[in-house]
Amino acid sequence: MKARAKKYKAIPTTNNSLAETDQIPIIDIGKMLSGEENAIPLVAEKIYQACKKIGFFFIVNHNMNKKVIDGAFDKSKAFFNLPMSEKMKVRMNKHQCGYMPPNVSIHNDTFETRKTATRPQISEAFKFTTDLDPSDPDFGQNRRFRGHNKWPDPLIIPGLHENFMNFHKAFEELSLKLLKPLSVSLQLPENYFDPFFERSSSMTRIAFYPALDQDIDKVTLPGHRDISFLSLIPPATRPGLEILTQDGKWIKQPVLPEAILVNTGNTLVRWINDEYIATPHRVCADSRESRYSNIFFLYPNIDSIIECIPSSHRYNKPSKYPPIKFQDFHSEYAARNFGYAENWD
């Protein structure tokens, strides 16, 4: 007898109605991952509906190893608890790899109020990409966003590098499995996007948000859209993510402990001529506990040309954006929003 599929339901967060949680669709990808016939078109249809209406969706039955996720969070906490002198030894470079200290980053792409937009973020972050193998064509070539990770001394936090890279690799593998239904959802061949993600430049960002008192403006990461193609977000240690609906209302991210949240980013939306939406979101600090969050950003190969796909021209809809190499697209974004790291190696 075939096992009955597990049903998932989002848990409403504080001051968040069940109607609001229903705005974030839940997509079961279990049958697709097991190779069942017709599973890809079914997932594709749900992705289409989610990306047209809200730009966020949960995936469940994703086969992600919980130990990999937990291991990365454990090392994340250990890293942020290091003395500032140790963290600054791996200060973030112009390739967006390394440690971002508090009070240096101003997200200029935000649309929040001027007070919020111009206030440096009090949060901390650490970012890394794939460690290049010597056989990779970019190894040792000093190409931007390729092979410039900065790691703390392994004796300080044993296992940090291994756990972080296990997380990065596992989420990259999972994200690549979403390319087929995403392509089908856009009326493209299943493998349309696959070549662009060979030797991808994807990154992982681990972040720490300190608790703040109730009487302080608690927006610690202002409203913004990700630059990513897709972003994959396992549950953070505390609530805090808020999503802006198309009717202009901020809703709290529902809690679904066994799910991974996925959202579309500006790279995908530009590529498909705004066929889908990249939804603004922000992070608000908790007033009781610090918050740790680990996010994987799927990026294409730096040489990929982001050019409006043919299917996005239907209905006599002209291309809104000129072609651009992803490396240049990423560089421009980094210069606008992470200028503090632009002159660091």
C-alpha positions in Angstrom: 0.0 0.0 0.0 1.3 3.4 -1.0 2.0 5.7 2.0 -0.4 8.6 2.4 1.2 12.0 1.6 1.8 14.1 4.6 -0.3 17.2 4.8 1.4 20.5 5.8 -0.3 23.5 7.3 1.4 26.8 8.1 1.1 28.0 11.7 0.0 31.6 12.0 2.5 33.8 13.7 1.6 36.4 16.3 -0.8 39.1 14.9 -0.9 37.2 11.7 -4.3 35.8 10.5 -4.7 32.4 8.9 -5.9 34.3 5.8 -2.5 35.9 5.6 -0.6 32.6 5.9 -2.7 31.2 3.1 -1.1 33.8 0.8 2.1 31.8 0.8 1.5 28.6 -1.2 2.8 25.2 0.0 4.2 23.0 -2.9 4.9 19.4 -2.3 7.9 18.3 -4.5 8.2 14.8 -3.2 6.7 13.1 -6.2 8.8 15.2 -8.5 12.0 14.3 -6.7 11.2 10.6 -6.9 10.7 10.8 -10.6 6.9 10.2 -10.8 5.3 10.7 -14.2 3.6 14.1 -14.7 5.0 15.4 -11.5 7.0 18.2 -13.1 4.0 19.8 -14.8 2.0 19.7 -11.6 4.7 21.4 -9.7 5.2 23.9 -12.5 1.6 24.9 -12.4 1.8 25.6 -8.7 5.1 27.6 -9.2 3.3 29.6 -11.9 0.5 30.6 -9.6 2.8 31.4 -6.7 5.2 33.5 -8.7 2.4 35.5 -10.4 0.6 36.3 -7.1 3.1 36.6 -4.3 6.7 35.6 -5.4 7.1 33.3 -2.4 6.3 29.7 -1.8 7.1 26.9 0.6 8.5 23.5 -0.6 7.9 20.4 1.4 9.0 16.8 1.1 12.3 18.2 -0.2 14.5 15.5 1.2 16.9 18.0 2.8 19.0 16.5 5.6 18.0 18.2 8.8 21.5 17.5 10.2 23.0 19.6 7.5 20.8 22.5 8.3 21.3 22.2 12.0 25.1 21.8 11.6 25.3 25.1 9.7 23.2 26.9 12.3 25.3 25.6 15.2 28.5 26.9 13.5 26.8 30.1 12.6 26.1 30.8 16.3 29.7 29.9 17.2 31.1 32.3 14.5 29.0 35.3 15.6 30.0 34.7 19.2 33.6 35.1 18.4 35.4 38.3 19.5 35.2 41.1 17.0 38.9 41.0 16.5 38.7 37.4 15.2 35.7 38.1 12.9 37.4 41.1 11.4 40.3 38.9 10.3 37.9 37.6 7.6 36.3 41.0 6.7 34.1 40.9 3.6 35.9 41.6 0.3 34.7 43.1 -2.9 33.7 39.6 -4.0 31.1 39.6 -1.2 32.9 36.8 0.6 33.6 37.1 4.3 32.3 38.9 7.4 30.1 42.0 7.4 30.3 43.8 10.7 27.4 45.8 12.2 26.8 49.5 11.3 28.5 49.5 7.9 25.9 48.4 5.3 23.3 50.7 3.9 20.9 49.0 1.5 20.4 51.8 -1.2 18.0 49.7 -3.3 15.4 49.9 -0.5 12.1 51.8 -0.7 11.7 52.2 3.0 11.3 55.5 4.7 14.4 57.7 4.6 15.1 57.2 8.3 15.1 53.4 7.9 16.9 53.4 4.5 19.8 55.6 5.5 20.5 53.9 8.9 23.3 51.4 8.8 22.2 47.9 9.5 22.9 46.7 13.0 22.9 43.0 11.9 26.0 41.0 11.1 26.6 38.6 8.2 29.1 36.1 6.7 28.9 35.1 3.1 30.6 32.5 1.0 30.5 30.7 -2.3 31.8 27.5 -3.8 35.4 26.6 -3.0 36.9 26.2 -6.5 38.6 23.0 -7.4 42.1 23.4 -9.1 40.5 21.8 -12.2 38.0 24.7 -12.5 38.8 27.1 -15.3 38.5 30.1 -12.9 40.8 28.7 -10.3 43.6 31.2 -9.6 42.3 33.6 -12.3 41.2 36.4 -9.9 37.8 36.6 -11.5 35.2 38.6 -9.6 32.8 36.4 -7.5 34.7 33.2 -8.3 36.9 31.5 -5.7 37.5 34.3 -3.1 36.2 32.7 0.1 37.6 33.9 3.4 37.6 31.4 6.3 38.5 31.8 9.9 41.3 29.7 11.4 40.0 26.1 11.5 41.4 25.7 15.0 39.1 28.4 16.4 35.8 26.8 15.3 36.5 23.2 14.3 34.1 22.0 11.6 32.9 25.4 10.5 34.2 25.2 7.0 32.9 21.6 6.5 29.4 22.4 7.9 29.0 25.6 6.0 30.0 24.0 2.7 27.7 21.0 3.3 24.9 23.4 3.7 25.9 25.3 0.6 26.2 22.2 -1.6 23.0 20.6 -0.4 21.0 23.8 -1.1 22.6 24.2 -4.5 21.6 20.7 -5.4 18.1 21.2 -4.2 17.7 24.6 -6.0 18.9 23.1 -9.3 16.1 20.5 -9.1 13.6 23.4 -9.2 14.9 24.6 -12.6 12.9 22.1 -14.6 9.5 22.9 -13.2 10.3 26.6 -13.2 11.2 26.3 -16.9 8.0 24.4 -17.7 6.0 27.0 -15.8 7.3 29.6 -18.3 6.4 27.4 -21.3 10.1 26.7 -21.9 11.8 23.3 -22.4 12.6 21.5 -19.2 16.4 22.0 -19.5 16.3 25.6 -20.7 18.0 27.1 -17.7 20.3 24.2 -16.9 23.4 25.3 -18.9 23.4 28.7 -17.2 24.0 27.1 -13.8 26.9 24.9 -14.6 29.7 26.3 -12.4 27.3 28.7 -10.8 28.4 31.6 -8.7 25.7 30.9 -6.0 26.3 32.2 -2.4 25.2 31.5 1.1 24.6 34.2 3.6 24.5 33.5 7.4 23.2 36.4 9.5 22.8 37.5 13.1 20.1 40.0 14.2 20.4 41.2 17.8 17.3 41.6 19.9 16.0 45.1 20.2 13.8 46.9 22.7 10.2 47.4 21.9 10.4 51.2 21.6 13.0 51.1 18.9 12.3 50.9 15.1 13.0 47.2 14.7 13.5 47.1 10.9 17.0 45.7 10.9 17.1 44.8 7.2 15.0 47.3 5.2 12.5 46.3 2.5 14.3 45.0 -0.6 14.2 42.5 -3.4 16.9 39.8 -3.7 19.4 39.9 -6.6 19.2 36.1 -6.8 17.6 33.9 -9.4 16.0 32.0 -6.5 16.5 32.3 -2.8 16.0 29.3 -0.5 15.4 29.9 3.2 15.2 27.2 5.9 13.4 28.3 9.1 15.4 30.9 11.1 15.8 30.6 14.9 13.2 33.3 15.5 10.4 34.9 13.4 11.2 38.3 11.8 10.8 38.0 8.0 8.0 40.1 6.6 6.7 40.1 3.1 5.0 42.9 1.1 1.9 41.7 -0.7 0.7 43.2 -3.9 -1.9 45.2 -2.1 0.8 47.0 -0.1 0.4 45.1 3.2 3.3 43.7 5.2 2.6 40.2 6.4 4.7 38.1 8.8 6.2 35.0 7.3 4.1 32.0 8.4 5.9 29.3 10.5 6.2 26.0 8.8 9.1 24.1 10.6 9.5 21.3 8.0 9.4 23.5 4.9 11.9 25.6 3.0 10.8 29.1 1.8 11.6 30.0 -1.8 11.4 33.4 -3.4 12.1 34.8 -6.8 14.8 37.4 -7.2 15.7 40.2 -9.7 17.9 38.0 -11.8 15.1 35.7 -12.7 12.5 38.5 -13.1 14.8 40.5 -15.4 15.5 37.3 -17.4 11.8 36.7 -18.0 10.8 40.3 -18.6 8.7 40.6 -15.4 6.6 37.6 -16.2 6.9 36.9 -12.5 7.3 39.2 -9.5 10.3 39.7 -7.2 8.5 40.5 -3.9 9.9 43.0 -1.4 10.7 41.6 2.0 12.4 42.8 5.2 13.6 41.6 8.6 12.4 43.0 11.9 14.3 42.3 15.1 12.9 40.2 17.9 12.4 42.0 21.2 13.3 38.9 23.3 16.0 36.9 21.5 18.6 37.3 18.9 17.8 35.8 15.5 20.0 33.6 13.3 19.2 33.1 9.7 20.9 31.1 6.9 19.9 31.8 3.3 21.1 30.2 0.0 21.1 32.5 -3.1 21.0 30.7 -6.5 23.1 32.6 -9.0 24.0 31.6 -12.6 27.5 31.4 -14.0 29.1 34.8 -14.0 29.4 34.7 -17.8 25.7 34.1 -18.3 23.9 36.7 -20.4 20.7 37.8 -18.8 18.5 38.4 -21.8 14.7 38.4 -21.9 13.6 35.0 -22.9 11.5 34.5 -26.1 8.4 33.4 -24.3 8.3 36.6 -22.4 7.6 38.5 -25.6 4.1 37.1 -26.0 1.1 39.3 -26.0 3.2 41.9 -27.8 5.1 42.6 -24.7 8.4 44.2 -25.7 11.6 43.5 -23.8 12.1 45.9 -20.9 15.7 45.2 -20.3 18.9 45.1 -22.4 21.1 42.0 -22.2 23.7 42.1 -19.4 26.3 39.7 -18.2 25.5 38.4 -14.7 29.0 39.3 -13.4 28.2 43.0 -14.4 24.7 42.8 -12.9 26.0 41.5 -9.6 28.8 44.0 -9.6 26.4 46.9 -10.0 24.2 45.6 -7.2 27.2 45.2 -4.9 28.4 48.7 -5.6 25.0 50.2 -4.8 24.3 48.3 -1.6 27.6 47.0 -0.2 30.0 49.8 -1.0 31.9 49.3 2.3 33.5 46.2 0.8 34.2 47.5 -2.7 37.9 48.3 -2.1 38.7 45.3 0.1 40.5 42.2 -1.2 
